[in-house]
Amino acid sequence: MGELPPFLEAHGIHTYYGSSHVLHGIDFRVGQGETVALMGRNGMGKSTLIKSLLGIVAPRQGQVSVDGQAVSGADTHAIIRRGIAYVPEGRGIFHNLSVREHLLMVRRSGAGKRREWNYERVLDTFPRLAERLETMGNHLSGGEQQMLSIGRALMTNPLLLILDEATEGLAPLIRREIWRVIRAIKDTGIATVIVDKNVRVLLDLADRHVILVKGEVVYDGGPGPLRDDPDILKRHIGL
């Protein structure tokens, strides 16, 4: 895939937790409709980068723009409203809301009044959720919670979907189902940032791969070099 116009772009991101310098001048971008795999060992800064892009954690230096508009310093809800949906690690499911309530409370049109993803389409995509509509969040399995978290994100009709640990801790059958849905989402033209430990699937799925080591980008490119030189993954990810 050739160079795509950036939907999300960040330059020179430095983020700290207290006195700990976590991200060191990171540049990051996601093109329109592009799927980007954000890779690296645990503790290398992947989740911190996502939180910095979304304003959940405020970078001390650097600039972030969404669809050409500067959003540095903006509240998270204002950044999200520009067309981003976030599926966090841990899923963020409310224990006291049913599946139906989770989906309906967030539904809205996307940019240009797009409504490709509605209640019926989400339930068609996740038939298991259709069987559990009145079930409360704390009574769902981990796989069902992840399906609900992704379905809830799609109800906002995003231009960019960010998935942090997309299949972490899920049974193999559920993981395959989640990957099937992510591929279907990609085919609709929604841009995606994916964090996951399944490098084999990411190499097949993503248009571009970004590897972080100790808060710095050590690789930013297509899957070809990673397939041709396994030492890159062995050195930076431990495979």
C-alpha atoms as one frame of an Amber mdcrd trajectory, in Angstrom:
protein
   0.000   0.000   0.000   1.324   3.412  -0.887   1.615   6.402   1.393  -1.803
   7.439   2.681  -2.794  10.916   3.868  -2.596  10.891   7.664  -5.831  10.838
   9.626  -3.913  10.898  12.902  -0.414  12.338  13.171   1.932  12.956  16.079
   5.361  14.583  16.179   7.975  14.654  18.921   5.887  13.091  21.691   7.598
  13.077  25.079   5.515  11.608  27.891   6.396  11.171  31.546   4.900   9.392
  34.536   6.150  11.567  37.340   9.912  11.764  36.829   9.983   8.642  34.627
  10.550   9.548  30.973   8.476   6.938  29.074   8.173   8.215  25.477  11.196
   9.827  23.863  10.259  12.070  20.933   7.976   9.639  19.105   6.625  10.378
  15.629   3.538   8.362  14.711   0.900   8.483  12.001  -2.127   6.572  10.742
  -3.273   7.093   7.157  -6.872   7.194   6.001  -8.115   3.597   6.055  -4.705
   2.243   7.091  -4.177  -0.639   9.513  -1.157  -0.124  11.780   0.230  -2.743
  14.165   1.841  -1.172  17.237   4.332  -3.730  18.507   6.916  -4.224  21.236
   7.606  -6.080  24.450   5.624  -5.292  27.593   6.551  -1.973  29.145   7.976
  -0.428  25.972   5.391   2.386  25.803   2.625   1.109  23.509  -0.300   1.868
  25.819   1.313   5.115  26.920   1.556   6.218  23.296  -2.122   5.475  22.722
  -3.087   7.366  25.878  -0.875  10.275  24.833  -2.537  10.451  21.410  -5.982
  10.512  23.034  -5.155  13.009  25.764  -5.680  10.465  28.554  -2.088  11.180
  29.528  -0.789  14.634  28.644   2.585  14.660  26.831   5.034  17.257  28.105
   6.225  17.930  24.547   4.974  17.218  21.068   2.016  17.820  18.796  -0.958
  15.654  17.848  -3.414  16.313  15.020  -6.558  14.480  13.926  -7.850  14.908
  10.387  -5.564  17.902   9.952  -6.707  19.708  13.123  -4.381  20.213  16.104
  -5.719  18.514  19.232  -2.745  18.825  21.588  -4.033  19.768  25.037  -7.665
  19.006  24.160  -9.850  16.901  26.433 -10.102  13.222  25.561 -13.813  13.411
  24.719 -13.139  16.222  22.239 -10.391  14.189  20.533 -12.582  11.079  20.390
 -15.429  13.086  18.869 -13.269  13.768  15.814 -13.827  10.204  14.672 -11.851
   7.888  16.957 -13.096   4.849  18.865 -10.974   3.271  21.599 -11.151  -0.310
  22.869  -8.904  -0.189  25.956  -6.941  -2.964  27.552  -9.317  -4.289  30.180
 -12.321  -3.524  27.909 -14.028  -0.859  30.065 -17.342  -2.692  30.430 -19.829
  -1.336  33.007 -20.999  -4.063  35.375 -24.412  -2.468  35.964 -25.401  -2.009
  32.299 -26.840  -4.642  29.967 -25.461  -5.461  26.537 -28.345  -3.520  24.987
 -27.668  -0.462  27.155 -23.940  -0.498  26.390 -24.653  -0.373  22.661 -27.513
   2.101  22.602 -26.032   4.674  24.973 -23.136   5.476  22.620 -24.752   5.254
  19.176 -24.176   8.274  16.991 -23.489   9.277  13.424 -19.915   9.578  12.305
 -18.250  12.239  10.160 -20.491  13.297   7.304 -23.498  11.793   9.145 -22.284
   8.286   8.357 -24.357   5.562   9.965 -22.905   2.413   8.399 -22.629   0.803
  11.816 -25.966   0.642  13.593 -27.474  -1.572  16.275 -28.635  -4.241  13.838
 -25.305  -4.453  12.025 -23.361  -4.819  15.267 -25.628  -7.663  16.367 -25.298
  -9.304  12.956 -21.510  -9.055  13.322 -21.579 -10.465  16.870 -24.455 -12.988
  16.999 -23.403 -13.947  20.534 -24.308 -10.449  21.730 -27.764 -10.756  20.174
 -28.315 -13.748  22.462 -27.198 -11.796  25.549 -28.952  -8.455  25.144 -30.357
  -8.307  28.675 -27.233  -9.731  30.327 -25.353  -7.349  32.614 -21.715  -6.580
  31.906 -20.411  -8.449  34.956 -22.115 -11.655  33.795 -20.384 -11.760  30.410
 -17.355 -13.917  29.680 -14.079 -12.247  28.780 -14.665 -12.963  25.101 -18.182
 -11.569  25.225 -16.910  -8.448  26.958 -14.352  -7.924  24.207 -17.039  -8.385
  21.536 -19.198  -5.853  23.364 -16.326  -3.389  23.702 -15.636  -3.567  19.951
 -19.342  -3.432  19.093 -19.803  -0.395  21.330 -16.884   1.321  19.586 -18.375
   0.626  16.158 -21.697   2.168  17.229 -19.932   5.557  17.113 -19.194   5.093
  13.378 -15.484   5.916  13.733 -12.911   6.714  11.097 -10.201   5.217  13.325
 -10.523   2.265  15.710  -7.789   1.723  18.318  -7.577  -1.709  19.948  -5.189
  -2.143  22.882  -4.475  -5.865  23.483  -7.145  -6.962  21.028  -7.179 -10.662
  21.988  -5.276 -10.785  25.281  -6.412 -13.577  27.588  -9.072 -14.949  25.258
  -9.673 -18.575  24.328  -8.398 -19.623  20.864 -11.896 -19.892  19.369 -12.794
 -16.400  20.568  -9.477 -15.006  19.333 -10.213 -16.321  15.849 -13.640 -14.680
  15.959 -12.162 -11.333  17.025  -9.583 -11.461  14.224 -12.362 -12.258  11.728
 -14.250  -9.170  12.826 -11.135  -6.966  12.719 -10.513  -8.058   9.129 -14.124
  -7.238   8.265 -13.735  -3.805   9.862 -10.586  -3.200   7.826 -12.448  -4.130
   4.643 -15.011  -1.384   5.345 -12.254   1.267   5.152 -12.007   2.125   8.845
  -8.415   2.866   9.885  -7.158   0.682  12.729  -4.354   0.688  15.279  -3.880
  -2.732  16.839  -1.799  -3.804  19.830  -1.593  -7.571  20.243   0.960 -10.280
  20.946   0.013 -12.409  17.925   2.739 -11.204  15.601   1.943 -13.797  12.936
  -1.589 -12.465  12.501  -0.412  -8.859  12.622   2.145  -9.480   9.863  -0.635
 -10.815   7.660  -3.215  -8.182   8.588  -1.509  -4.814   9.002  -0.379  -2.460
   6.251   2.389  -1.029   8.426   4.191  -2.049  11.605   5.648   0.220  14.277
   7.931  -1.338  16.902   8.701   0.477  20.153  11.710  -0.203  22.340  12.041
   1.756  25.581   9.780   4.525  24.338  11.433   4.987  20.948  10.458   3.856
  17.447  12.980   1.311  16.157  10.995   0.123  13.130   8.299   1.768  11.027
   7.486   0.004   7.785   5.680  -2.747   5.945   5.639  -6.453   6.802   8.101
  -7.476   4.074  11.370  -6.693   5.901  10.028  -8.323   9.069   9.253 -11.519
   7.176  12.566 -11.451   5.283  14.711 -10.790   8.346  13.312 -12.594  11.415
  16.204 -11.215  13.436  14.409  -7.842  13.605  11.525  -9.398  15.514  13.829
 -11.596  17.583  15.925  -8.619  18.617  13.110  -6.201  19.427  10.178  -8.433
  20.428  11.866 -11.661  21.488  10.301 -14.037  18.982
